[in-house]
């Protein structure tokens, strides 16, 4: 019976990864920002509870941890950057800089958390809410904000702030 629960939890995490990959496909091939953002936010909700269930019922596994790490990077690291690359920046240099800083901060945050050995205290803001918030913000900005130099600078500053929040050394109790 425990094996079935392990499989179910891992399939739930794989569903989150699928949602992130599907969001990227919808953005690139169909320009379907709204649906893509819903998939990213939906994956954040799944990600919030699969680890909690695993810890509560003593169902943690190395495979589950690696799948969770993959889900976090793909869905909340790469997918928001695919959203960003679809026409938000007029300046290629600012776009490349924003993407690089965000992804490096995300990788740093994920590695630091998974090497910390503690699951009750987290250092910096997790990539999951940051990525979901960024995707939602980009969706709203795409509807109401005109492109231009001021928009490029504002988005760059916003992404820099989110990146710093992930890489910051402050610690909080995980909820």
N, CA and C of each residue as an Amber inpcrd file, in Angstrom:
protein
   525
   0.8210000  -1.1920000   0.0000000   0.0000000   0.0000000   0.0000000
   0.8670000   1.2590000   0.0000000   1.9970000   1.2020000   0.7450000
   2.8870000   2.3570000   0.8070000   3.4740000   2.6410000  -0.5750000
   3.7620000   1.5870000  -1.3640000   4.2860000   1.7800000  -2.7150000
   3.3090000   2.5620000  -3.5840000   2.0380000   2.2750000  -3.4460000
   1.0200000   2.9880000  -4.2160000   0.9980000   4.4700000  -3.8400000
   1.1830000   4.7670000  -2.5510000   1.2140000   6.1640000  -2.1170000
   2.4490000   6.8820000  -2.6600000   3.6170000   6.1890000  -2.6860000
   4.8280000   6.7750000  -3.2790000   4.5880000   7.1100000  -4.7470000
   4.0140000   6.1540000  -5.4680000   3.7460000   6.3440000  -6.8960000
   2.7850000   7.5080000  -7.1050000   1.7330000   7.5670000  -6.2940000
   0.7500000   8.6390000  -6.4250000   1.3900000  10.0070000  -6.1980000
   2.2150000  10.1210000  -5.1610000   2.8870000  11.3980000  -4.9070000
   3.8370000  11.7620000  -6.0440000   4.5940000  10.7980000  -6.5340000
   5.5180000  11.0730000  -7.6320000   4.7640000  11.4390000  -8.9120000
   3.6330000  10.7920000  -9.1500000   2.8200000  11.1560000 -10.3160000
   2.2610000  12.5720000 -10.1730000   1.9350000  12.9640000  -8.9490000
   1.4630000  14.3230000  -8.7050000   2.5600000  15.3340000  -9.0410000
   3.7840000  15.0370000  -8.6320000   4.9030000  15.9310000  -8.9540000
   5.1670000  15.9370000 -10.4490000   5.0670000  14.7810000 -11.0950000
   5.2230000  14.7240000 -12.5560000   4.1380000  15.5320000 -13.2580000
   2.9340000  15.5570000 -12.6870000   1.8650000  16.3860000 -13.2380000
   2.2710000  17.8580000 -13.1850000   2.8970000  18.2650000 -12.0810000
   3.3820000  19.6390000 -11.9680000   4.4100000  19.9670000 -13.0340000
   5.3400000  19.0400000 -13.2920000   6.3460000  19.2320000 -14.3470000
   5.6540000  19.3280000 -15.7050000   4.6990000  18.4410000 -15.9450000
   3.9440000  18.4820000 -17.2010000   3.2610000  19.8370000 -17.3770000
   2.6890000  20.3570000 -16.2980000   2.0040000  21.6450000 -16.3830000
   2.9860000  22.7580000 -16.7590000   4.1910000  22.7070000 -16.2220000
   5.2100000  23.6970000 -16.5720000   5.6360000  23.5950000 -18.0230000
   5.8540000  22.3750000 -18.4900000   6.2470000  22.1690000 -19.8920000
   5.1000000  22.5600000 -20.8240000   3.8760000  22.1900000 -20.4590000
   2.7080000  22.5610000 -21.2730000   2.5520000  24.0780000 -21.3160000
   2.8040000  24.7550000 -20.2000000   2.7250000  26.2190000 -20.1750000
   3.7110000  26.8200000 -21.1750000   4.9290000  26.2890000 -21.2100000
   5.9220000  26.7980000 -22.1630000   5.4760000  26.5670000 -23.6070000
   4.9290000  25.3940000 -23.8830000   4.4360000  25.1140000 -25.2290000
   3.2960000  26.0280000 -25.6220000   2.3850000  26.2590000 -24.7000000
   1.2580000  27.1550000 -24.9810000   1.7290000  28.5860000 -25.2540000
   2.7410000  29.0170000 -24.5260000   3.2810000  30.3670000 -24.7210000
   3.9510000  30.4800000 -26.0860000   4.8320000  29.5390000 -26.3780000
   5.6430000  29.6250000 -27.6020000   4.8200000  29.3780000 -28.8560000
   3.9960000  28.3460000 -28.8610000   3.3260000  27.9460000 -30.0900000
   1.9440000  28.5570000 -30.2940000   1.2740000  28.9360000 -29.2030000
  -0.1020000  29.4230000 -29.3420000  -0.3210000  30.8140000 -28.7530000
   0.7080000  31.3930000 -28.1510000   0.5970000  32.7170000 -27.5450000
  -0.5350000  32.7590000 -26.5150000  -0.7560000  31.6420000 -25.8430000
  -1.8540000  31.5070000 -24.8780000  -1.3550000  31.8190000 -23.4690000
  -1.0780000  33.1040000 -23.2090000  -0.5210000  33.5240000 -21.9310000
  -1.4220000  33.1830000 -20.7570000  -2.7050000  33.4630000 -20.8720000
  -3.6180000  33.2400000 -19.7560000  -3.6530000  31.7940000 -19.2970000
  -3.7780000  30.8840000 -20.2410000  -3.8180000  29.4550000 -19.8930000
  -2.4700000  29.0160000 -19.3300000  -1.3890000  29.5220000 -19.9180000
  -0.0540000  29.1730000 -19.4310000   0.1330000  29.6270000 -17.9810000
  -0.3050000  30.8350000 -17.6730000  -0.1850000  31.3480000 -16.3060000
  -1.0280000  30.4940000 -15.3480000  -2.2190000  30.1140000 -15.7670000
  -3.0560000  29.2410000 -14.9200000  -2.3590000  27.9080000 -14.6470000
  -1.6800000  27.3600000 -15.6410000  -0.9490000  26.1090000 -15.4390000
   0.2020000  26.2890000 -14.4520000   0.9160000  27.4080000 -14.5590000
   2.0250000  27.6650000 -13.6360000   1.5010000  27.8460000 -12.2110000
   0.4450000  28.6160000 -12.0490000  -0.1380000  28.8240000 -10.7180000
  -0.7270000  27.5070000 -10.1830000  -1.3750000  26.7300000 -11.0550000
  -1.9020000  25.4230000 -10.6450000  -0.7970000  24.4920000 -10.1830000
   0.3230000  24.5160000 -10.8880000   1.4620000  23.6970000 -10.4730000
   2.0100000  24.1540000  -9.1260000   1.9540000  25.4600000  -8.8610000
   2.4060000  25.9720000  -7.5590000   1.5340000  25.4150000  -6.4320000
   0.2470000  25.3180000  -6.6920000  -0.6650000  24.7730000  -5.6800000
  -0.3570000  23.2990000  -5.4390000  -0.1600000  22.5460000  -6.5030000
   0.2080000  21.1280000  -6.3670000   1.5280000  20.9980000  -5.6100000
   2.5150000  21.8210000  -5.9890000   3.8350000  21.7640000  -5.3630000
   3.7490000  22.0790000  -3.8650000   2.8420000  22.9420000  -3.5200000
   2.6730000  23.3350000  -2.1200000   2.2730000  22.1330000  -1.2590000
   1.4730000  21.2520000  -1.8120000   0.9020000  20.1800000  -0.9890000
   1.5560000  18.8130000  -1.1630000   2.2190000  18.5290000  -2.2800000
   2.7720000  17.1800000  -2.4290000   3.8900000  16.9100000  -1.4210000
   4.7520000  17.8930000  -1.1990000   5.8130000  17.7220000  -0.2090000
   5.2810000  17.6500000   1.2050000   4.2630000  18.4410000   1.4760000
   3.6500000  18.4400000   2.8090000   3.0320000  17.0700000   3.1010000
   2.3540000  16.5010000   2.1260000   1.7470000  15.1760000   2.2980000
   2.8350000  14.1250000   2.4880000   3.9020000  14.2120000   1.7020000
   5.0010000  13.2460000   1.8180000   5.6170000  13.2760000   3.2170000
   5.8580000  14.4650000   3.7420000   6.4480000  14.5730000   5.0830000
   5.4730000  14.1020000   6.1650000   4.2120000  14.4720000   6.0220000
   3.2300000  14.1110000   7.0520000   3.0540000  12.6030000   7.1760000
   3.0540000  11.8960000   6.0490000   2.8100000  10.4550000   6.0580000
   4.0800000   9.6330000   5.8750000   5.2410000  10.2870000   6.1070000
   6.5330000   9.6110000   6.0240000   6.7230000   8.9070000   4.6740000
   6.4420000   9.6270000   3.6100000   6.5520000   9.0730000   2.2600000
   7.6510000   9.7620000   1.4470000   8.5770000  10.3950000   2.1320000
   9.6570000  11.0770000   1.4290000  10.5720000  10.0530000   0.7700000
  11.0540000  10.4050000  -0.4180000  11.9920000   9.5360000  -1.1230000
  12.9720000  10.4070000  -1.8930000  14.1120000   9.8380000  -2.2210000
  15.1100000  10.5650000  -3.0110000  14.5510000  10.9040000  -4.3880000
  13.8140000   9.9630000  -4.9960000  13.2040000  10.2290000  -6.2960000
  12.2140000  11.3960000  -6.1970000  11.3750000  11.3870000  -5.1720000
  10.4110000  12.4640000  -4.9900000  11.0920000  13.8070000  -4.8110000
  12.1920000  13.8150000  -4.0570000  12.9450000  15.0560000  -3.8510000
  13.5320000  15.5740000  -5.1600000  14.0730000  14.6750000  -5.9660000
  14.6560000  15.0740000  -7.2610000  13.5700000  15.5380000  -8.2320000
  12.4270000  14.8650000  -8.2240000  11.3210000  15.3090000  -9.0780000
  10.8340000  16.6940000  -8.6520000  10.7690000  16.9230000  -7.3450000
  10.3460000  18.2270000  -6.8460000  11.3250000  19.3180000  -7.2790000
  12.6080000  19.0380000  -7.1830000  13.6330000  19.9880000  -7.6110000
  13.4970000  20.2920000  -9.1050000  13.2490000  19.2590000  -9.8960000
  13.0520000  19.4450000 -11.3420000  11.8120000  20.2820000 -11.6130000
  10.7210000  19.9680000 -10.9220000   9.4870000  20.7400000 -11.0790000
   9.7200000  22.2050000 -10.7400000  10.4010000  22.4620000  -9.6270000
  10.6600000  23.8410000  -9.2180000  11.4430000  24.5990000 -10.2910000
  12.4840000  23.9840000 -10.8220000  13.3040000  24.6870000 -11.8050000
  12.5700000  24.8730000 -13.1320000  11.9320000  23.8130000 -13.6250000
  11.2500000  23.8940000 -14.9230000  10.0530000  24.8390000 -14.8580000
   9.1840000  24.6370000 -13.8800000   7.9120000  25.3540000 -13.8460000
   8.0240000  26.7640000 -13.2930000   8.8950000  26.9800000 -12.3150000
   8.9610000  28.2890000 -11.6710000  10.2360000  29.0490000 -11.9930000
  11.1630000  28.3700000 -12.6690000  12.3750000  29.0320000 -13.1420000
  12.3050000  29.3010000 -14.6320000  12.2410000  28.2360000 -15.4150000
  12.3070000  28.3700000 -16.8700000  10.9980000  28.8930000 -17.4740000
   9.8570000  28.3640000 -17.0680000   8.5880000  28.7720000 -17.6920000
   8.3190000  30.2800000 -17.5760000   8.5370000  30.9240000 -16.4140000
   8.3550000  32.3780000 -16.3850000   9.3280000  33.1180000 -17.3140000
  10.5220000  32.5530000 -17.5160000  11.4780000  33.1880000 -18.4290000
  11.0310000  33.0410000 -19.8840000  10.3520000  31.9440000 -20.2030000
   9.7880000  31.7900000 -21.5470000   8.6850000  32.8280000 -21.7500000
   7.8660000  33.0270000 -20.7310000   6.8640000  34.1060000 -20.7780000
   7.5390000  35.4470000 -21.0430000   8.5870000  35.7150000 -20.2960000
   9.3100000  36.9760000 -20.3950000   9.8970000  37.1770000 -21.7900000
  10.3930000  36.1120000 -22.3790000  11.0560000  36.2050000 -23.6890000
  10.0770000  36.4460000 -24.8310000   8.7990000  36.2890000 -24.5800000
   7.8120000  36.4470000 -25.6430000   7.3580000  37.8920000 -25.8070000
   8.3050000  38.8040000 -25.9120000   7.9740000  40.1580000 -26.3050000
   7.8810000  41.1950000 -25.2160000   8.3100000  40.8860000 -23.9980000
   8.2050000  41.8840000 -22.9410000   9.3220000  42.9140000 -22.9900000
  10.4970000  42.5140000 -23.4250000  11.6290000  43.4340000 -23.4620000
  11.9180000  43.8630000 -24.8880000  12.1540000  45.1570000 -25.0780000
  12.6060000  45.6590000 -26.3740000  14.1200000  45.5340000 -26.4600000
  14.7830000  45.5990000 -25.2970000  16.2350000  45.5190000 -25.2430000
  16.6630000  44.0700000 -25.0210000  17.3620000  43.5080000 -25.9960000
  17.8560000  42.1400000 -25.8650000  18.8530000  41.9850000 -24.7360000
  19.6430000  43.0350000 -24.4870000  20.6410000  42.9760000 -23.4150000
  19.9560000  42.9140000 -22.0530000  18.9400000  43.7470000 -21.8410000
  18.2140000  43.7020000 -20.5660000  17.4820000  42.3810000 -20.3950000
  16.9120000  41.8610000 -21.4760000  16.2350000  40.5630000 -21.4180000
  17.2100000  39.4680000 -21.0110000  18.3490000  39.4110000 -21.6850000
  19.3510000  38.3870000 -21.3690000  19.8440000  38.5330000 -19.9340000
  20.0480000  39.7760000 -19.5010000  20.4950000  40.0010000 -18.1300000
  19.4560000  39.5670000 -17.1110000  18.1930000  39.9330000 -17.3470000
  17.1160000  39.5580000 -16.4270000  16.9730000  38.0420000 -16.3500000
  17.0070000  37.3800000 -17.4950000  16.8610000  35.9210000 -17.5180000
  18.0180000  35.2440000 -16.7890000  19.2240000  35.7120000 -17.0470000
  20.4090000  35.1080000 -16.4240000  20.3900000  35.2880000 -14.9120000
  20.1340000  36.5070000 -14.4570000  20.1070000  36.7790000 -13.0130000
  19.0230000  35.9480000 -12.3260000  17.8290000  35.9140000 -12.9090000
  16.7140000  35.1770000 -12.3110000  17.0300000  33.6730000 -12.2310000
  17.5040000  33.0990000 -13.3330000  17.7750000  31.6570000 -13.3360000
  18.9280000  31.2970000 -12.4060000  19.9720000  32.1200000 -12.3530000
  21.0740000  31.8450000 -11.4270000  20.6100000  31.9470000  -9.9750000
  19.8010000  32.9570000  -9.6610000  19.2670000  33.0830000  -8.2980000
  18.3740000  31.8980000  -7.9620000  17.5680000  31.4530000  -8.9240000
  16.6990000  30.3050000  -8.6990000  17.4810000  29.0260000  -8.4440000
  18.5070000  28.7830000  -9.2450000  19.3440000  27.5910000  -9.0570000
  20.0530000  27.6610000  -7.7040000  20.5760000  28.8350000  -7.3890000
  21.2590000  29.0180000  -6.0980000  20.3020000  28.7090000  -4.9470000
  19.1030000  29.2380000  -5.0170000  18.1020000  29.0360000  -3.9640000
  17.7360000  27.5600000  -3.8330000  17.5140000  26.9030000  -4.9670000
  17.1460000  25.4820000  -4.9340000  18.2710000  24.6270000  -4.3600000
  19.5010000  24.8570000  -4.7920000  20.6190000  24.0560000  -4.2940000
  20.8340000  24.2960000  -2.8060000  20.7590000  25.5630000  -2.3960000
  20.9640000  25.8820000  -0.9880000  19.9060000  25.1860000  -0.1300000
  18.6590000  25.1970000  -0.5650000  17.5950000  24.5490000   0.2080000
  17.7960000  23.0440000   0.2720000  18.1100000  22.4230000  -0.8560000
  18.2250000  20.9680000  -0.8700000  19.4950000  20.4630000  -0.1930000
  20.4650000  21.3300000   0.0240000  21.6680000  20.9290000   0.7490000
  21.6100000  21.2980000   2.2190000  20.5850000  22.0430000   2.6220000
  20.5250000  22.5490000   3.9990000  20.2830000  21.4400000   5.0190000
  19.6290000  20.3750000   4.6130000  19.3530000  19.2860000   5.5390000
  18.1490000  19.5390000   6.4280000  17.5740000  20.7210000   6.3700000
  16.3920000  21.0200000   7.1810000  15.2110000  21.2990000   6.2820000
  14.0790000  20.8090000   6.6710000  12.8550000  21.0410000   5.9070000
  11.8930000  21.9460000   6.6780000  12.3380000  22.4540000   7.8350000
  11.4590000  23.2880000   8.6420000  11.8040000  24.7700000   8.5440000
  13.0500000  25.0810000   8.1690000  13.4750000  26.4700000   8.0160000
  13.9630000  26.6490000   6.5860000  13.5720000  27.7560000   5.9900000
  13.9920000  28.0390000   4.6260000  14.7740000  29.3500000   4.6010000
  15.7850000  29.4040000   3.7660000  16.5990000  30.6010000   3.6160000
  16.2380000  31.2540000   2.2930000  15.7800000  32.4930000   2.3560000
  15.3280000  33.1890000   1.1570000  13.9140000  32.7660000   0.7970000
  13.3310000  33.4920000  -0.1400000  11.9710000  33.1790000  -0.5810000
  12.0390000  32.0390000  -1.5970000  11.2450000  30.9930000  -1.4460000
  11.2740000  29.8690000  -2.3850000  10.9240000  30.2910000  -3.8180000
  11.4660000  29.5610000  -4.7730000  11.2400000  29.8640000  -6.1820000
   9.7820000  29.6350000  -6.5860000   9.0640000  28.7500000  -5.9000000
   7.6860000  28.4510000  -6.2750000   6.7820000  29.6830000  -6.2230000
   6.6670000  30.3800000  -5.0820000   5.8040000  31.5690000  -5.0990000
   6.3800000  32.6990000  -5.9530000   7.7040000  32.8020000  -6.0110000
   8.3220000  33.8470000  -6.8380000   7.9670000  33.6230000  -8.3070000
   8.1260000  32.3960000  -8.7910000   7.8280000  32.0930000 -10.1970000
   6.3640000  32.2590000 -10.5350000   5.4800000  31.8130000  -9.6380000
   4.0420000  31.9580000  -9.8840000   3.6540000  33.4310000  -9.8820000
   4.1930000  34.1980000  -8.9500000   3.9060000  35.6270000  -8.8630000
   4.4310000  36.3530000 -10.1010000   5.6410000  36.0030000 -10.5340000
   6.2150000  36.6230000 -11.7280000   5.3640000  36.3240000 -12.9550000
   4.9490000  35.0760000 -13.1250000   4.1210000  34.7110000 -14.2840000
   2.8140000  35.5070000 -14.2750000   2.1670000  35.5860000 -13.1270000
   0.9110000  36.3270000 -13.0230000   1.1320000  37.8140000 -13.3100000
   2.1950000  38.3840000 -12.7720000   2.5150000  39.7960000 -12.9890000
   2.7840000  40.0760000 -14.4630000   3.5200000  39.1780000 -15.1250000
   3.8040000  39.3680000 -16.5500000   2.5200000  39.3020000 -17.3730000
   1.6200000  38.4210000 -16.9910000   0.3400000  38.3020000 -17.7030000
  -0.4520000  39.6020000 -17.5960000  -0.5330000  40.1340000 -16.3800000
  -1.2440000  41.3940000 -16.1630000  -0.5340000  42.5340000 -16.8920000
   0.7870000  42.5900000 -16.7820000   1.5580000  43.6470000 -17.4520000
   1.3730000  43.5910000 -18.9660000   1.2850000  42.3950000 -19.5060000
   1.0880000  42.2460000 -20.9430000  -0.2310000  42.8220000 -21.4240000
  -1.2160000  42.8870000 -20.5470000  -2.5220000  43.4290000 -20.9260000
  -2.5930000  44.9460000 -20.7670000  -1.8210000  45.5010000 -19.8250000
  -2.0260000  46.8990000 -19.4750000  -0.8210000  47.8230000 -19.6620000
   0.3600000  47.2820000 -19.8810000   1.5630000  48.1090000 -19.9310000
   2.1140000  48.1490000 -21.3480000   2.3770000  49.3390000 -21.8250000
   2.9310000  49.5120000 -23.1680000   4.4300000  49.2150000 -23.1570000
   4.9410000  48.5810000 -24.2180000   6.3810000  48.3130000 -24.2820000
   7.1680000  49.6180000 -24.4480000   8.4020000  49.5830000 -24.0180000
   9.2680000  50.7420000 -24.1520000  10.4180000  50.6740000 -23.1730000
  11.2620000  51.6790000 -23.2060000  12.4490000  51.7030000 -22.3510000
  12.0580000  51.7120000 -20.8750000  11.0680000  52.5130000 -20.5050000
  10.6440000  52.5750000 -19.1040000  10.1170000  51.2190000 -18.6260000
   9.3660000  50.5480000 -19.4840000   8.8560000  49.2150000 -19.1370000
  10.0000000  48.2290000 -18.9860000  10.9670000  48.2880000 -19.8950000
  12.1420000  47.4100000 -19.8020000  12.8640000  47.5980000 -18.4710000
  13.0950000  48.8290000 -18.1060000  13.8060000  49.1190000 -16.8590000
  12.9960000  48.6980000 -15.6320000  11.6910000  48.9460000 -15.6600000
  10.8370000  48.5440000 -14.5360000  10.8090000  47.0270000 -14.3850000
  10.6550000  46.3000000 -15.4920000  10.6410000  44.8300000 -15.4260000
  11.9880000  44.2880000 -14.9690000  13.0620000  44.8920000 -15.4760000
  14.3880000  44.4570000 -15.0610000  14.5520000  44.6440000 -13.5510000
  14.1320000  45.8020000 -13.0420000  14.2140000  46.0570000 -11.6040000
  13.3640000  45.0890000 -10.7960000  12.1660000  44.7880000 -11.2850000
  11.2670000  43.8550000 -10.6090000  11.8750000  42.4520000 -10.5560000
  12.4350000  42.0030000 -11.6770000  13.0500000  40.6720000 -11.7210000
  14.3000000  40.6270000 -10.8500000  15.0560000  41.7160000 -10.8200000
  16.2220000  41.7990000  -9.9420000  15.7850000  41.6890000  -8.4800000
  14.7140000  42.3860000  -8.1070000  14.1910000  42.3060000  -6.7420000
  13.7690000  40.8750000  -6.3970000  13.0250000  40.2250000  -7.2910000
  12.6010000  38.8410000  -7.0400000  13.8020000  37.9140000  -6.9150000
  14.8110000  38.1370000  -7.7370000  16.0260000  37.3190000  -7.6840000
  16.7410000  37.5020000  -6.3560000  16.8280000  38.7390000  -5.8990000
  17.4610000  39.0060000  -4.6030000  16.6860000  38.3600000  -3.4560000
  15.3630000  38.3620000  -3.5500000  14.5560000  37.7140000  -2.5160000
  14.8440000  36.2160000  -2.4370000  15.0920000  35.5870000  -3.5900000
  15.4270000  34.1560000  -3.5760000  16.8150000  33.9210000  -2.9870000
  17.7550000  34.8130000  -3.2850000  19.1480000  34.6060000  -2.8820000
  19.4880000  35.2130000  -1.5280000  18.5610000  35.9240000  -0.9280000
  18.8240000  36.5990000   0.3420000  19.1300000  35.5930000   1.4500000
  19.9350000  35.9880000   2.4270000  20.2810000  35.0540000   3.5020000
  19.2730000  34.9740000   4.6460000  18.1790000  35.7510000   4.6190000
  17.2670000  35.6960000   5.7620000  16.5510000  34.3450000   5.8230000
  16.2880000  33.9080000   7.0480000  15.6580000  32.6080000   7.2660000
  14.2530000  32.7890000   7.8440000  13.3530000  31.9520000   7.3740000
  11.9990000  31.9540000   7.8900000  11.5580000  30.5140000   8.1230000
  10.6190000  30.3630000   9.0470000  10.0630000  29.0280000   9.3090000
   9.1870000  28.6540000   8.1290000   9.3680000  27.4570000   7.6170000
   8.5810000  26.9950000   6.4800000   7.1620000  26.6840000   6.9180000
   6.1920000  27.1660000   6.1440000   4.7800000  26.9210000   6.4870000
   4.1730000  25.8840000   5.5840000
